[in-house]
Amino acid sequence: MDRPWISTNLAISADGKISAVDRRPSGWTSAADHARLKELRLGAQALMVGRGTWAADRMTMTSPENPLRCVVSASGNFDRSHPIFTTPGGEIHLLATGGEGVEPIERAAIHHASLEAFLELLARDHGVERLHCEGGGSLIRSLAELDAIDEFHLTWAGHTLFGGKSAPTPTGVPGAFLPASLKFELSAFEPTSEGECFLSYRRIRD
Ligand SMILES: NC(=O)c1ccc[n+]([C@@H]2O[C@H](COP(=O)([O-])OP(=O)(O)OC[C@H]3O[C@@H](n4cnc5c(N)ncnc54)[C@H](OP(=O)(O)O)[C@@H]3O)[C@@H](O)[C@H]2O)c1
């Protein structure tokens, strides 16, 4: 697959969850983590999130370099009153992988394709060499199934426990194993004074 180089970023609780039972939005980690989240967006020509995260965290996905702002959905159920549509930033690209045709939305390009084809389109038609994905777990699981994650950033936020049998993890709500385990090597390890640890891992492919 001729796709962009893909990095991901997530914060995880001490028990390996990315969200509380009440679907706690962003803001449960430190200011330093928030600064790192912004920094990790630099150098990417596209940012991408799943529709669940986009809706729950009201993400407008802005960054000084104005990367493309991509939202992935199967249903195509995009909230037209979402603040992304009134917040200046990069081009908005909405992917609907299933369902019926999505009505046009002002200031957004709508694509009907598979996730794999969409990644190829971003590289081919929009010159996206680096794409940065900020979750959620369902979307990251799909990227892992395609073996399309090249770098994995985590903030280990050991100060918080979320619990929850069905709380999402970095690969979504616990369920089936991935088709195969994916190996990564540690490329950065930075404990912080706020009780968190910034970790980065690079994919090892044999
Ligand atoms: N701790 C963190 O760093 C972090 C980061 C991100 C998110 N979160 C939290 O995680 C929660 C959301 O988790 P989630 O796993 O539900 O998130 P998600 O992946 O953002 O959203 C799931 C939805 O995105 C769409 N989607 C995901 N993968 C898809 C694929 N391969 N093809 C087509 N559509 C796809 C589907 O939308 P449709 O329903 O429209 O079909 C799906 O229902 C939120 O509470 C958020 O705050 C935490």
The ligand as an ORCA input file, in Angstrom:
! r2SCAN-3c Opt
* xyz 0 1
  N      -6.752      8.917     26.111
  C      -6.569      9.345     24.892
  O      -5.469      9.725     24.499
  C      -7.717      9.348     23.943
  C      -7.492      9.593     22.604
  C      -8.566      9.525     21.738
  C      -9.822      9.237     22.220
  N     -10.001      9.026     23.537
  C     -11.324      8.715     24.045
  O     -11.743      7.505     23.454
  C     -13.150      7.529     23.305
  C     -13.499      7.120     21.874
  O     -12.991      5.831     21.651
  P     -13.411      4.976     20.392
  O     -12.552      3.770     20.395
  O     -14.876      4.823     20.361
  O     -13.036      5.979     19.288
  P     -12.958      6.317     17.764
  O     -12.123      5.362     16.997
  O     -12.547      7.734     17.748
  O     -14.468      6.289     17.281
  C     -15.149      5.173     16.900
  C     -15.952      5.559     15.699
  O     -15.094      6.077     14.685
  C     -15.418      5.509     13.437
  N     -14.368      4.573     13.055
  C     -13.294      4.159     13.781
  N     -12.536      3.329     13.040
  C     -13.130      3.211     11.851
  C     -12.839      2.495     10.652
  N     -11.757      1.701     10.547
  N     -13.670      2.617      9.602
  C     -14.765      3.387      9.683
  N     -15.106      4.088     10.787
  C     -14.297      4.004     11.849
  C     -16.773      4.853     13.634
  O     -17.689      5.925     13.480
  P     -19.258      5.784     13.131
  O     -19.922      5.446     14.426
  O     -19.629      7.121     12.628
  O     -19.401      4.724     12.121
  C     -16.691      4.402     15.076
  O     -17.938      4.198     15.680
  C     -13.609      8.938     23.642
  O     -14.146      8.914     24.956
  C     -12.336      9.742     23.649
  O     -12.361     10.803     24.573
  C      -8.977      9.072     24.404
*
